[in-house]
Amino acid sequence: MEPYPTLLLVSAVALVDRDGRVLVQQRAAGPLKGLWEFPGGKIEGGETPATALIRELREELGIDVEAACLAPAAFASEPLGERHLLLLLHVCRKWKGVPQPLEASALKWVRPVELHRLDMPAPDRPLIGLLEALV
């Protein structure tokens, strides 16, 4: 029997504005540099998906979000070599502050249908259809 891969838990969010657009950010560095993705990041030890996302949104976008405003929406699962990515997507329609690209090279507000045309990481792509139905 093969050993189970180590799970890499990532919490991400689809911030939705009043016009029904979703915020995506462009990776500034690393192997996924230049790809568009939902804001978020790794869940660290001792964090819940919501607390990790609140921390990541403060670090990446400079905004404050309350846990009650994060609605779990979907997940994606993707093998990553020795590890396996489990991406937990939330939807958020309420936050404090104006999102800024503090760790990304750019931010973009797009309609969910427009996400199909963006170069996104493989785990993010299956989530597009769900967002089209939700928003």
Buried (B, 14 or more C-beta within 10 A) or exposed (E): EEEEEEEBBBBBBBBBEEEEBBBBBBBBEEEBEEBBBBBBBEBEEEBEBBBBBBBBBBEBBBBEBEEEBBEEBBBBEBEEEEEBBBBBBBBBEEBEEEBEBBBBEEBBBBEBEBBEEBEBBEBBBBBBBBBBEBB
